[in-house]
Amino acid sequence: MASQSHKFSGNYLVLRPNEVTLFDLFRLPWTHELEKKAFVECPPEKFRENLRRKWLIFISLSSQKFLLHAAKPLRWFGEKLETWVNLVSLNHNIFMLLLNLLRGKVIMPKRESEVFLSFIGSLDSRVELDKNIKPGDSRFYGALAAMAAKISYENRAFVERIVRDHWKMELIGYYNFWNDYQKKRNTQAFMVHDKRTDMIVVAFRGTEPFNADDWSTDVDLSWYELDEMGKIHGGFMKALGLVMEKGWPLNIEQDNSRPLAYYTLREKLREQLKLNNETKFMLTGHSLGGALSILFPAILALHKETWLLNRLEGVYTFGQPRVGDKKFKEFMEIQLHNHDFRYLRYVYCNDVVPRTPTDDITFLYKHFGTCLYFNSCYKGKKLQEQPHKNFISQFAWLPIFLNALWELVRGFILPLIKGPDYKDYKESWMLMLLRLWGLAFPGLSAHNPQDYVNATRLSSRRIYHQPQLEDQHP
């Protein structure tokens, strides 16, 4: 079923979970009449091509349909869990909580307070930048980016306190952007200025564990093909600010109550960079945030924003999924060459997210740029592509399990090895529980930001100066 809402793209596949019924899902694997279904849209001449991907369409629609129904209970559970974790933390530990309860002196958490930690924050409560990595160190921007990506999961008051009091930087803005397709404010980012290095840092928030809309963005296998850029993941484009029925117009008239991420950040960067010709900016994010970080300069390039691209120092992503196909990869490699900005894609060990969507005949999605790959001892290599690029099809489960078991043991050993700095590497009880869970789902537990922060801090400076190695793995 064709629609005018996608006229900006000549080729697309759009899935509509709101339109699909359970009966539709049951029939989907066997139907040959997708073009008559309201829950799938693509150009009529492309339906035969997309029939080959029916099982993927089924998985994506089923997942999104489930998330639509699970959104409220998932959010409720997440809020209760975060409240409990903060309740224990604010009262120091479970025993002090019980004592304070008996004394009537329990400290109650407030979700919007400057000390309230998200679930991600409770896994790794570090907020200080590494005092041993200073400006001029080849690891500095990567370490700063990892911390910015990590605290992007926190509320405004928390971020403002950390940026001002701990990092001694200026918070330019904390944003909650509109998604024109989900009809919600569901994309978050913040912008800071480090005056020591005259660098503006833009950090996009990744997938929140208990936010069904974020998960829907990730599993939405819709895509759009743009003439110059190739095929791009539809969920990521919508999160960045794709305009309903218009795509990516050069300029739009913004509704202040519904700010779109790309257009708002582009205007703010123009405003800030005009204040000083020497100021540059960098982009960072973990998970979904990483995808938005590399998609942002892609849309700048689409709009011929040469002045902004020439002020871009680099893009630093952590556990980032693939964003587009081979044509998109080639388009972005041209931009990297023409505008001379760095693109470092950090991948930790068995993290499953950088290995999705798969680079195979089904998806044809491609990574590009420089991959900094770290094993579970935080030893790094510079590669074109991470080992075992598609995870499930390549990995044996026994090595994955043994590695996850080692990560659990490492949590007890690493603080002893680090000596005086042990507090920076002592793992929280929440992270220990995640490591236990990771014995069954190791690829997901390896996705947490804590391992990426450790990788940027414990890595050798040499990795940043190594020549890029060839891709040695299938």
Secondary structure as UniProt FT lines:
FT   HELIX           4..6
FT   TURN            7..8
FT   STRAND          11..15
FT   HELIX           17..19
FT   HELIX           22..27
FT   HELIX           28..30
FT   HELIX           34..36
FT   TURN            38..39
FT   STRAND          40..41
FT   HELIX           44..46
FT   HELIX           47..51
FT   TURN            52..53
FT   HELIX           54..90
FT   HELIX           94..103
FT   TURN            111..112
FT   TURN            114..115
FT   HELIX           119..123
FT   TURN            131..132
FT   TURN            135..136
FT   TURN            138..139
FT   HELIX           140..151
FT   TURN            152..153
FT   HELIX           156..161
FT   HELIX           162..166
FT   STRAND          170..179
FT   TURN            180..183
FT   STRAND          184..194
FT   TURN            195..198
FT   STRAND          199..204
FT   TURN            209..210
FT   HELIX           212..219
FT   STRAND          223..226
FT   TURN            227..229
FT   STRAND          230..233
FT   HELIX           234..240
FT   TURN            244..246
FT   TURN            256..257
FT   HELIX           261..273
FT   TURN            274..275
FT   TURN            277..278
FT   STRAND          280..286
FT   HELIX           288..302
FT   TURN            303..304
FT   HELIX           306..309
FT   TURN            310..311
FT   STRAND          312..318
FT   STRAND          324..325
FT   HELIX           326..339
FT   STRAND          342..348
FT   TURN            349..350
FT   HELIX           353..355
FT   TURN            361..363
FT   STRAND          365..366
FT   STRAND          370..374
FT   TURN            376..377
FT   STRAND          380..383
FT   TURN            389..390
FT   HELIX           391..393
FT   HELIX           397..418
FT   HELIX           419..424
FT   HELIX           429..437
FT   TURN            438..440
FT   HELIX           442..445
FT   TURN            446..447
FT   HELIX           449..458
FT   HELIX           461..464
//
